[in-house]
Amino acid sequence: MPSCLCGDGAKRGNVYVEPELQDSLPGVIVDSTSVLDGSSRWWQSMVHCVKVEEVGLKGEDTNTVQFYQFCGDDGTNSFVKMTNLVLTRQPEHALMRHLGMPVQAFVELRQAFWTLQPQSWITYHAFIVIDVNPLFIFLERKSNQLEMMFGCGLIPFLFMKEFRATGVRRNLQAY
């Protein structure tokens, strides 16, 4: 199943830029010549944003791109590519194709802090999934940072339920 966010984008500095946006985003790209204001610094330091997409082949891991093998229940294997995006403002440039689409649904998911924690306890870690068919957006607060993931399709959705934006596996036993 192809992802709607796939493309042969380019990296400028530490930022991945979609091909159709490469020439239309002046001031958004962070490089050694950029002057960052307070808002830009906030987006860079407080928001960890990644794009998740299904790809046919495993590529080479880098500082900004990691690949994971995803094993389906039916025995099929596919690869998931997770690309770190460095933001200097709201991520509207990465979500441009979906800005006018209505939100289909949203769900709060709760993860217990401990594996053997009784379900009656009110202590849990919560994160939200926003469904803008076919796009899924995961928002999660960890410590003082916002972790944001987005991707299209079932495989990226399942991956985002199992992994955080940092690439750390969630405690599935605690669901």
Kinemage of the C-alpha trace (Angstrom):
@kinemage 1
@onewidth
@group {chain A} dominant
@subgroup {mainchain}
@vectorlist {calphas} color= white
{ca met a 1} P 0.000 0.000 0.000
{ca pro a 2} L 1.720 3.228 -1.081
{ca ser a 3} L 1.973 6.115 1.327
{ca cys a 4} L 0.564 9.468 0.308
{ca leu a 5} L 3.631 11.217 1.724
{ca cys a 6} L 6.242 9.363 -0.279
{ca gly a 7} L 8.500 11.311 -2.584
{ca asp a 8} L 12.043 11.919 -3.653
{ca gly a 9} L 12.592 14.869 -1.370
{ca ala a 10} L 15.818 16.625 -0.601
{ca lys a 11} L 17.593 17.391 2.632
{ca arg a 12} L 18.739 20.960 3.090
{ca gly a 13} L 20.743 21.349 6.232
{ca asn a 14} L 18.981 19.049 8.696
{ca val a 15} L 15.535 19.405 7.146
{ca tyr a 16} L 13.709 17.067 4.797
{ca val a 17} L 11.746 18.995 2.174
{ca glu a 18} L 9.060 17.511 -0.063
{ca pro a 19} L 9.964 17.824 -3.784
{ca glu a 20} L 7.078 20.092 -4.712
{ca leu a 21} L 7.924 22.439 -1.844
{ca gln a 22} L 11.696 22.662 -2.284
{ca asp a 23} L 11.635 26.043 -4.023
{ca ser a 24} L 8.582 27.481 -2.295
{ca leu a 25} L 9.723 27.513 1.323
{ca pro a 26} L 12.167 30.376 1.795
{ca gly a 27} L 12.847 31.059 5.444
{ca val a 28} L 11.612 27.646 6.587
{ca ile a 29} L 14.842 25.766 6.027
{ca val a 30} L 17.294 25.716 8.901
{ca asp a 31} L 20.877 26.067 7.815
{ca ser a 32} L 23.994 27.823 8.998
{ca thr a 33} L 22.878 31.131 7.474
{ca ser a 34} L 19.375 31.191 8.988
{ca val a 35} L 18.520 33.773 11.606
{ca leu a 36} L 16.173 32.236 14.148
{ca asp a 37} L 13.750 34.274 16.229
{ca gly a 38} L 12.287 33.147 19.561
{ca ser a 39} L 9.385 31.326 17.953
{ca ser a 40} L 11.681 29.406 15.600
{ca arg a 41} L 13.901 28.371 18.488
{ca trp a 42} L 10.832 27.164 20.401
{ca trp a 43} L 9.709 24.963 17.494
{ca gln a 44} L 13.214 23.543 17.145
{ca ser a 45} L 13.749 22.801 20.823
{ca met a 46} L 10.255 21.843 22.019
{ca val a 47} L 8.699 19.888 19.128
{ca his a 48} L 10.065 16.566 17.899
{ca cys a 49} L 8.361 15.906 14.563
{ca val a 50} L 8.713 12.855 12.317
{ca lys a 51} L 7.149 11.663 9.092
{ca val a 52} L 6.380 7.937 8.915
{ca glu a 53} L 5.896 6.209 5.567
{ca glu a 54} L 5.785 2.693 4.185
{ca val a 55} L 8.559 1.966 1.685
{ca gly a 56} L 9.350 -1.061 -0.463
{ca leu a 57} L 13.001 -1.488 0.461
{ca lys a 58} L 15.142 -0.805 3.487
{ca gly a 59} L 17.509 2.085 2.935
{ca glu a 60} L 20.541 3.172 4.898
{ca asp a 61} L 19.974 4.661 8.352
{ca thr a 62} L 21.323 8.192 8.854
{ca asn a 63} L 21.083 10.843 11.574
{ca thr a 64} L 17.720 11.991 10.206
{ca val a 65} L 16.246 8.821 8.650
{ca gln a 66} L 15.716 5.423 10.287
{ca phe a 67} L 14.228 2.281 8.764
{ca tyr a 68} L 12.259 -0.395 10.603
{ca gln a 69} L 11.037 -3.788 9.404
{ca phe a 70} L 7.331 -4.232 10.028
{ca cys a 71} L 6.010 -7.792 10.259
{ca gly a 72} L 2.302 -8.089 9.538
{ca asp a 73} L -0.072 -10.552 11.193
{ca asp a 74} L -0.393 -12.364 7.861
{ca gly a 75} L 3.367 -13.000 7.679
{ca thr a 76} L 4.132 -10.247 5.181
{ca asn a 77} L 7.061 -7.935 5.778
{ca ser a 78} L 7.348 -4.300 4.807
{ca phe a 79} L 9.626 -1.444 5.749
{ca val a 80} L 8.788 1.767 7.519
{ca lys a 81} L 10.861 4.899 6.983
{ca met a 82} L 10.894 7.454 9.802
{ca thr a 83} L 12.240 10.890 8.800
{ca asn a 84} L 13.035 13.513 11.453
{ca leu a 85} L 11.853 16.987 10.523
{ca val a 86} L 13.448 20.057 12.081
{ca leu a 87} L 10.740 22.650 12.478
{ca thr a 88} L 11.136 26.401 12.602
{ca arg a 89} L 7.369 27.019 12.573
{ca gln a 90} L 4.100 25.102 12.434
{ca pro a 91} L 4.449 22.023 10.205
{ca glu a 92} L 1.885 23.256 7.689
{ca his a 93} L 4.415 22.916 4.862
{ca ala a 94} L 4.673 19.160 5.496
{ca leu a 95} L 0.897 18.763 5.741
{ca met a 96} L -0.068 21.124 2.901
{ca arg a 97} L -2.081 18.526 0.951
{ca his a 98} L -4.274 17.790 3.970
{ca leu a 99} L -4.971 21.237 5.447
{ca gly a 100} L -8.436 21.549 3.900
{ca met a 101} L -9.579 18.043 4.807
{ca pro a 102} L -12.023 17.440 7.664
{ca val a 103} L -11.027 15.515 10.761
{ca gln a 104} L -12.736 12.115 10.543
{ca ala a 105} L -12.076 11.022 14.121
{ca phe a 106} L -9.781 11.382 17.090
{ca val a 107} L -8.962 8.939 19.838
{ca glu a 108} L -7.144 9.280 23.138
{ca leu a 109} L -4.950 6.258 23.832
{ca arg a 110} L -3.839 5.520 27.375
{ca gln a 111} L -0.731 3.640 28.363
{ca ala a 112} L -0.198 2.503 31.931
{ca phe a 113} L 3.033 3.639 33.561
{ca trp a 114} L 3.857 0.139 34.818
{ca thr a 115} L 3.273 -3.263 33.263
{ca leu a 116} L 1.500 -4.699 36.314
{ca gln a 117} L -0.478 -1.542 37.082
{ca pro a 118} L -4.163 -2.169 37.905
{ca gln a 119} L -6.517 -0.737 35.285
{ca ser a 120} L -8.501 1.026 38.004
{ca trp a 121} L -5.579 3.388 38.732
{ca ile a 122} L -5.899 6.817 37.214
{ca thr a 123} L -2.179 7.185 36.495
{ca tyr a 124} L -1.419 6.709 32.823
{ca his a 125} L 0.341 8.293 29.894
{ca ala a 126} L -2.040 9.591 27.218
{ca phe a 127} L -1.529 10.436 23.571
{ca ile a 128} L -3.971 11.345 20.843
{ca val a 129} L -4.521 10.110 17.301
{ca ile a 130} L -6.185 12.448 14.809
{ca asp a 131} L -7.581 10.772 11.691
{ca val a 132} L -7.687 13.025 8.620
{ca asn a 133} L -8.324 10.172 6.192
{ca pro a 134} L -5.878 8.971 4.822
{ca leu a 135} L -3.510 10.920 7.136
{ca phe a 136} L -2.945 9.971 10.778
{ca ile a 137} L -1.423 12.479 13.211
{ca phe a 138} L -0.130 11.332 16.607
{ca leu a 139} L 0.434 13.964 19.289
{ca glu a 140} L 2.127 13.113 22.552
{ca arg a 141} L 3.607 15.133 25.390
{ca lys a 142} L 6.715 13.655 26.977
{ca ser a 143} L 8.347 15.711 29.724
{ca asn a 144} L 8.309 19.251 28.382
{ca gln a 145} L 8.338 18.349 24.676
{ca leu a 146} L 5.649 17.712 22.096
{ca glu a 147} L 6.239 14.602 20.003
{ca met a 148} L 4.414 14.653 16.688
{ca met a 149} L 4.222 11.910 14.067
{ca phe a 150} L 2.265 11.826 10.851
{ca gly a 151} L 1.835 9.345 8.041
{ca cys a 152} L -0.704 7.893 5.619
{ca gly a 153} L -2.046 4.387 5.540
{ca leu a 154} L -2.452 1.392 7.793
{ca ile a 155} L 1.218 0.388 8.168
{ca pro a 156} L 2.393 3.851 9.339
{ca phe a 157} L -0.622 4.000 11.674
{ca leu a 158} L 0.260 0.648 13.258
{ca phe a 159} L 3.926 1.665 13.512
{ca met a 160} L 3.017 4.908 15.288
{ca lys a 161} L 0.950 2.969 17.821
{ca glu a 162} L 3.990 0.822 18.645
{ca phe a 163} L 6.789 3.426 18.569
{ca arg a 164} L 7.273 6.966 19.822
{ca ala a 165} L 8.593 9.792 17.623
{ca thr a 166} L 12.043 9.203 19.102
{ca gly a 167} L 12.050 5.622 17.790
{ca val a 168} L 11.649 4.118 21.271
{ca arg a 169} L 9.241 1.180 21.433
{ca arg a 170} L 6.112 1.690 23.537
{ca asn a 171} L 5.294 -0.593 26.455
{ca leu a 172} L 2.676 -2.695 24.652
{ca gln a 173} L 2.066 -4.834 27.724
{ca ala a 174} L 0.612 -1.789 29.465
{ca tyr a 175} L -2.246 -1.163 26.999
